[in-house]
Amino acid sequence: MRMRCPHCKSWASVRNSLEITPLLRDMFLVCKNATCGHTFAAAMEINRTLSPSATPDPAIVLPLSPHVRRRDVMEQMARHPIAQCDRLPPAEADHPGIDTEATETEPAALAP
């Protein structure tokens, strides 16, 4: 990865990097302009998902990018073979047209 030097605007290249978390790296850069010679640090963060992983890590929680159509992604994930093995029945809120807020629970149904 390359970045521009904030001082002379020449290209700087990464000389080393350190993983802080699975989503954050600290990078150490050196300006390629010998007259400038600036060395600096930058952070690179993974901040959203553009296309879901085929092998997701449950410990990693990333929001979907706003431009991604969530319904299409959810359908794509549901068709994935891994999703088929431990599939749960849809919750009431997942059924279109059903208003879960309007559903009242009778007190007798809650009694043991």
C-alpha positions as CSV (number, residue, x, y, z in Angstrom):
1,M,0.0,0.0,0.0
2,R,1.2,3.5,-0.7
3,M,0.2,6.9,0.6
4,R,1.3,10.4,-0.3
5,C,3.6,12.2,2.1
6,P,1.6,15.0,3.8
7,H,4.5,17.4,3.4
8,C,6.0,17.1,-0.1
9,K,3.1,15.0,-1.7
10,S,5.6,12.4,-3.0
11,W,4.7,8.7,-2.7
12,A,5.6,7.1,0.6
13,S,5.7,3.3,1.1
14,V,5.0,1.1,4.0
15,R,8.2,-0.2,5.7
16,N,6.5,-2.1,8.5
17,S,3.2,-2.7,10.0
18,L,1.8,-4.0,13.3
19,E,-1.5,-5.7,13.8
20,I,-3.3,-4.0,16.7
21,T,-6.6,-5.9,16.4
22,P,-8.0,-8.1,13.5
23,L,-9.6,-4.9,12.2
24,L,-6.8,-2.4,12.8
25,R,-3.1,-2.1,11.7
26,D,-0.5,0.5,12.5
27,M,1.6,1.2,9.5
28,F,5.0,2.9,9.4
29,L,5.8,4.8,6.1
30,V,8.8,6.4,4.5
31,C,8.7,9.2,2.0
32,K,10.4,8.2,-1.3
33,N,11.6,11.8,-1.9
34,A,15.2,11.7,-0.5
35,T,15.1,15.5,0.0
36,C,12.1,15.3,2.2
37,G,12.9,12.1,4.1
38,H,9.7,12.2,6.2
39,T,8.8,9.0,8.2
40,F,5.4,8.8,9.7
41,A,2.8,6.4,11.1
42,A,-0.7,5.8,9.8
43,A,-3.6,3.5,10.9
44,M,-5.5,1.3,8.5
45,E,-8.9,0.2,9.7
46,I,-11.4,-2.3,8.2
47,N,-14.7,-0.5,8.8
48,R,-17.5,-2.1,6.7
49,T,-18.4,-5.1,4.6
50,L,-19.0,-4.7,0.9
51,S,-19.6,-8.4,0.2
52,P,-20.0,-11.0,3.0
53,S,-17.3,-13.6,3.6
54,A,-18.0,-17.2,2.5
55,T,-16.2,-18.3,5.7
56,P,-17.3,-15.7,8.3
57,D,-15.6,-15.5,11.7
58,P,-18.4,-15.0,14.4
59,A,-16.0,-12.9,16.5
60,I,-15.7,-10.3,13.7
61,V,-18.7,-7.9,13.6
62,L,-18.7,-5.4,10.7
63,P,-21.6,-3.4,9.5
64,L,-22.7,-3.7,5.9
65,S,-21.8,-0.7,3.7
66,P,-24.9,1.5,3.2
67,H,-25.0,0.9,-0.6
68,V,-25.3,-2.9,-0.2
69,R,-28.9,-4.1,-0.4
70,R,-29.4,-5.9,2.8
71,R,-32.2,-8.2,1.6
72,D,-30.0,-9.4,-1.3
73,V,-27.1,-10.1,1.0
74,M,-29.3,-12.0,3.5
75,E,-30.8,-14.1,0.7
76,Q,-27.3,-14.8,-0.6
77,M,-26.1,-15.8,2.9
78,A,-29.2,-18.1,3.4
79,R,-28.4,-20.0,0.2
80,H,-24.8,-20.6,1.3
81,P,-24.2,-24.3,2.2
82,I,-23.0,-23.5,5.7
83,A,-26.2,-21.6,6.5
84,Q,-28.3,-24.7,5.6
85,C,-26.8,-26.9,8.4
86,D,-27.9,-24.9,11.4
87,R,-30.8,-23.0,10.1
88,L,-33.4,-21.7,12.5
89,P,-37.1,-21.1,11.6
90,P,-37.7,-17.5,10.9
91,A,-38.8,-15.3,13.8
92,E,-42.3,-13.7,13.6
93,A,-40.7,-10.3,12.9
94,D,-39.2,-11.8,9.7
95,H,-42.6,-12.4,8.2
96,P,-43.7,-9.4,6.1
97,G,-47.1,-8.1,6.9
98,I,-47.1,-9.3,10.5
99,D,-47.1,-6.5,13.1
100,T,-45.4,-8.0,16.2
101,E,-46.1,-4.8,18.2
102,A,-49.9,-5.3,17.8
103,T,-49.8,-8.9,19.0
104,E,-51.0,-9.1,22.6
105,T,-50.0,-12.0,24.9
106,E,-52.7,-13.1,27.1
107,P,-51.8,-13.3,30.9
108,A,-53.1,-16.9,31.1
109,A,-50.6,-18.0,28.4
110,L,-47.7,-16.7,30.6
111,A,-48.8,-18.5,33.8
112,P,-46.8,-21.7,34.5
